[in-house]
Amino acid sequence: MDRTMILIGAGRGLGNAVAREFASHGFRVVLVARNEERLRDYVNELRQQGFEADFKVADAFYPETLTKAIQETAMEYGTPDALVYNVGITVPDGSREITSQMLMERYQVDAASAYHSAMVVATAEFAEKKGAIIFTGGGFAKTFQPILSLKPLCIDKAALNAMNIVLHHELEPRGIFVGSVLVSGVITPGDARYDPARIAKEYWKMYEERQEYQVLY
């Protein structure tokens, strides 16, 4: 197996579905998240399904841990072929006051660490392999229909969308594809449109075709 995808933001929903989609196309998948126990469970499930999988523990609030996870993966398996950043704080804020400090903390996780991860993975070797970086975006960035209970997330996903555009044009001349799948609905298992497995196919399509760098789903 000579292709590796790093998935930052593993979880029972979209994250693991994206990992499974890439694994079904012959990729080794390396899952990254904060909780080691859950990561072990996720990896065991993938292995039981016949896929090659591994994990690295990291916290998107601390970008240096992402650096370690990405670089360790490259040392163990060679330069990766793809990186998916699927992290976002989706806890409803309701009527709670949104302070500037909270905004900065959320921005680190939702957007700044996405940029950091992209910069770490975008090596000369990654460019030689025509690597791809895909972000999980939010539909608000295109539809401008905010979810008021998720104000920081809406702000951050708008920033992430702008970052995606900038990085796409910056890295494309080097042979690196950067794109974003903008999820515009509530991810719900079994839903006719927003089932995680259905959405995950858009990530694979984006990776495979490398044409649209923004897909509103």
N, C-alpha and C positions, 0 to 999 in steps of 0.2 A: 504494500500500500504506500503510494508515494505522494498523496495529496492530503494536506492537513488544513482543517478549519478551526479557528479559535472562536468560541462563542462566549462573549462576556455578558453575563446576565442570565445564567441558566435558571430554569424554574419549570414548574409543572405546566405552565401555559405555553406562550409563544416561544420562549427560549428553547425548551427541549424539543418542540416541534420543528424548529429550524435546524437544530442539531440532527434530528432524525432524518429530515429531508436530505441534508447534505450527506449523511452517512449512507443513505439508501443509494446514493450515486457514487459510492466507493470512497468517500472521504473518511479519514480518521478525524474524529472530533474531540477537541479538548474543551471541556466545560469549565468556566470560571465563575465563581460566586463566593459569597462570604461564609456559608455554612458547610463545613467539611462533611458532616454526617449526611446531609441531604445530597451533596455532590456524590458521595460514595454510592448512595442509593440510585441516583440518576445513571451513573456510569454502569453500575451492575445491571440495571434494566436494559440499557443499550447493548451491553455485551451479551445478555441472554437472548437478545433479538438477532444476534449474529454480527453486530457492528463492532468496530474497533473504537474504543473511547478511553479517555483519560480525563483527569481534572487537575486544576490548580486553584488554590484558595487565594482570593484577593478581595479587597473592598474598594469600590469605586470612589469612596470618599477620600481614600489615600492613594493617589496616583502612583506613588512609588511601588505599591504592591502590584499594580497592573504591569508596570515595567518588569518586575521580577517574573510574573506569570508568563508574559509574552516571551521574554528572553530565555527562560528555562525551557519553554516549549520548543523554541528554535534550536536550542542546544541538544535537546533530546531527539527531536524528530526532523530537524532541518528547517529551513525557512518555510513558514506557512504559506499557503496559497490564498487563504481568505481569512478575514476577521469580521465578525459581526458584533456590533455593540448594541445590546438590547437591554439597556438599563434605564429605568425611570421611576421616580418616587410617585406612586399612585395613591397614597393615603389621602383621603378627602380632608380638606382643611376647614370646611364649613364656614362658620362665622369667626373663626379664630383670626386674630390680628396677624397679618403677614408683615413681618419686620424685614428690614434690609439684611440683617444677619441671616435670617432664615432663607431669604432669596439667594444669598451667596452660597450657603451650604447646599441648597438644592441644586443650584447651578453647577456646582462642582461635580455632583453625581450625574445629573441629567445631560450636561453638555460639555463642561471643561474636560472631564475625564475621557469623553469620547474623542475629543481633539488630541488629548495626550496619547491615548491608545493608538490612534491613527499615525501620529508622528513616530511612535516607538516602532511600529510594525513596518513603516514605509522605508525600509532600507534599500540599498542598491540591489541586494539579492532578491528582495521582494519584487522590485521593479523588473528585474530580469525574468522572474517567473510570471509576469503580468498579473500580479496579485490584485485582489479586490477587497475593498472595505465597504461594508454596508451598515448603515445606521437604521435603527427603528425610530422613525419619526412619528409625529402626531398630525392628524388631519387638520387641526386648527391652523397649522402653519400655512395651509392653502385655502381652507374654507372660511377662516376668520369667524368661526362659530365657537366661542369659548365655552369651556365647562367651568362654571364659576366656583365650583367646589374644589377645583384643581388649578387654581390661578398660577402658582409657581410652575407647575408642569407645562401649562399652556405657554407661558413666557419662555421657558427653557426649550420647548420643542420648536418654537419659532426661531430661536437663536440657533438651534441645531440644524434647522433647515437652511439657514443662511450659511452656516459653517459647511454644510454638505456642498452647497453650490460653489463656495470658494475653493474647497479642497478638491472638488471634481476638476475644476479648471486648472488648479495649481499642479495636481499630480498626474493628470491625463497625459501631458507631454512625456512623462517618464515611463508611461506604460501601465500606470496604476489606475484602476477604475475605482471611483468613489460614488456611491449612490445611497439613496434612502427610500425605504418603504414607509409611506405615511399612512398609518392605520387610523381610520376615521370613525371607527365604531368600537363598541365594547367587545373585547375578545371573550367569546363564550363557547366552550366545548359543545359540539353538536349543532351549532348555529349554521344555517344554510350559507351564510357569507363569512361570518367572523369566527368560525372554528379555527383554532390554531393551526391545524394541519393544512387547511386551505390557504391561510395567509402565508404559511411557510413556503408554499410553492412559488410565491411571488419573489421571495429571496433567491431561490434557485434560478428562476427565470432571469432575474436581474444579473446574477452572477454569470450565467451561461451566455446570455445575449449581449450584455454590456452595451446596451443602446440607451435606454431611458435611465437617467440618473435620479429621477424623481417619479415615484409611482404612488398616486393617491388611491388607496384601497379602502 
